[in-house]
Amino acid sequence: MPRATNNPASRRRRKKILDRAEGYYSGRRKLFQNAKETVKRALRYAYRDRRQRKREFRALWIARINAATRSADLPYSRFMAGLRAAGVEVNRKMLADLAVREPEVFAQYVKIAQEALAAKAGA
């Protein structure tokens, strides 16, 4: 009995990889083995970078908040401690956005943090 290759399934499997390799250079998009390696690597990078993107954005938000609070002679760590002491719950993404787009509103948060730190130190 001849060997059955299940042609439709194997063609579909190869086509799926080659479709994902569309836009790659030269043999990386045309040759199945090269395309398979490249797509596999691309999927690994995509998985890793979805997590790294979250870290990078958090670092960016912290840098923006720090720059804005230092103009009021208050380092980032003291600012965040002051907000925590005041019971203000606003995330870093929103604080960074306020620091960039609405500095007068952000200045009010800085004032709240400074007052909470002063009250904590006085107590």
Backbone torsions as a table, in degrees:
resi	resn	phi	psi	omega
1	MET	NA	131.8	-178.3
2	PRO	-69.8	155.9	-179.0
3	ARG	-73.9	130.4	177.9
4	ALA	-91.0	129.6	-175.5
5	THR	-100.1	-8.0	-176.5
6	ASN	52.6	58.8	-173.5
7	ASN	-53.3	-46.7	-177.9
8	PRO	-59.5	-41.2	-177.6
9	ALA	-69.1	-43.2	-178.0
10	SER	-68.5	-36.9	177.7
11	ARG	-65.2	-41.5	178.7
12	ARG	-62.9	-40.3	-179.5
13	ARG	-64.0	-45.4	178.6
14	ARG	-67.4	-40.0	-178.6
15	LYS	-63.3	-36.6	179.6
16	LYS	-61.3	-43.2	179.0
17	ILE	-68.0	-45.9	-177.4
18	LEU	-66.5	-31.7	175.8
19	ASP	-66.8	-38.5	178.6
20	ARG	-69.9	-24.3	-178.6
21	ALA	-87.3	6.1	-179.7
22	GLU	-61.8	133.0	179.7
23	GLY	97.1	-10.2	176.9
24	TYR	-77.9	163.9	-173.9
25	TYR	-84.5	134.7	168.8
26	SER	55.0	-126.9	-175.5
27	GLY	-68.2	-16.8	179.2
28	ARG	-64.6	-20.1	176.7
29	ARG	-107.4	-16.1	-173.9
30	LYS	-103.1	-33.9	-175.6
31	LEU	-97.7	128.6	-170.9
32	PHE	-58.5	-47.4	-175.1
33	GLN	-63.8	-45.1	178.5
34	ASN	-63.6	-42.8	-179.3
35	ALA	-63.2	-39.8	-178.6
36	LYS	-63.2	-44.8	178.7
37	GLU	-63.0	-44.1	-176.7
38	THR	-67.1	-42.2	179.6
39	VAL	-65.9	-40.8	179.3
40	LYS	-61.2	-44.2	178.8
41	ARG	-64.9	-42.4	-179.6
42	ALA	-61.7	-39.6	179.1
43	LEU	-67.5	-35.8	176.2
44	ARG	-64.2	-45.2	178.9
45	TYR	-62.9	-41.4	-178.9
46	ALA	-62.8	-41.9	179.3
47	TYR	-63.1	-47.8	-178.6
48	ARG	-63.5	-44.5	-172.8
49	ASP	-75.2	-20.7	173.3
50	ARG	-63.5	-32.9	177.6
51	ARG	-80.7	-39.9	-179.8
52	GLN	-64.2	-34.0	-179.4
53	ARG	-59.7	-37.5	178.9
54	LYS	-64.0	-42.2	178.8
55	ARG	-64.4	-43.6	-177.0
56	GLU	-65.0	-39.5	178.9
57	PHE	-67.3	-40.5	178.2
58	ARG	-60.8	-43.0	178.4
59	ALA	-62.8	-39.0	178.4
60	LEU	-64.3	-44.7	-179.9
61	TRP	-61.9	-43.0	-179.6
62	ILE	-63.6	-41.7	179.1
63	ALA	-62.4	-41.5	179.8
64	ARG	-66.8	-43.1	179.1
65	ILE	-63.9	-44.0	-179.5
66	ASN	-59.9	-44.5	179.9
67	ALA	-62.2	-39.8	-178.1
68	ALA	-72.5	-37.4	-178.4
69	THR	-75.6	-31.5	179.8
70	ARG	-66.8	-24.8	175.5
71	SER	-67.0	-19.5	175.9
72	ALA	-103.0	19.9	179.5
73	ASP	56.2	42.6	179.1
74	LEU	-137.6	115.9	179.3
75	PRO	-69.3	160.9	-176.3
76	TYR	-55.1	-46.4	-174.9
77	SER	-64.1	-40.2	178.7
78	ARG	-68.1	-37.5	178.6
79	PHE	-61.4	-47.7	-178.8
80	MET	-66.6	-37.1	177.5
81	ALA	-65.0	-38.8	178.1
82	GLY	-65.2	-41.8	177.8
83	LEU	-63.8	-40.9	179.1
84	ARG	-63.7	-41.7	-179.9
85	ALA	-66.4	-32.5	179.9
86	ALA	-80.6	-10.4	179.9
87	GLY	79.9	21.1	179.2
88	VAL	-86.9	123.7	179.2
89	GLU	-113.6	94.1	175.2
90	VAL	-136.9	136.4	-172.6
91	ASN	-80.0	166.1	-174.8
92	ARG	-64.6	-33.5	179.7
93	LYS	-61.3	-45.9	-179.7
94	MET	-68.6	-39.4	178.7
95	LEU	-62.8	-43.2	179.6
96	ALA	-64.2	-39.9	178.7
97	ASP	-64.2	-42.7	177.3
98	LEU	-63.9	-40.7	-179.2
99	ALA	-61.1	-35.8	-178.0
100	VAL	-84.0	-46.0	-171.2
101	ARG	-92.8	-32.9	-176.4
102	GLU	-135.2	78.1	-175.6
103	PRO	-62.7	-30.2	-179.2
104	GLU	-68.6	-36.1	176.6
105	VAL	-70.1	-41.0	178.5
106	PHE	-62.7	-36.9	178.8
107	ALA	-60.6	-33.7	177.1
108	GLN	-66.0	-39.1	175.9
109	TYR	-63.5	-40.8	178.7
110	VAL	-61.6	-41.9	179.8
111	LYS	-63.8	-43.3	178.0
112	ILE	-59.4	-44.2	-178.9
113	ALA	-64.7	-43.2	-179.0
114	GLN	-63.8	-41.5	179.2
115	GLU	-64.5	-39.9	178.9
116	ALA	-66.8	-37.8	177.7
117	LEU	-66.8	-40.2	179.4
118	ALA	-65.2	-42.1	179.3
119	ALA	-64.7	-38.5	-179.9
120	LYS	-68.5	-38.4	-179.7
121	ALA	-71.4	-34.3	-179.7
122	GLY	-75.4	-23.6	-176.1
123	ALA	-77.2	NA	NA
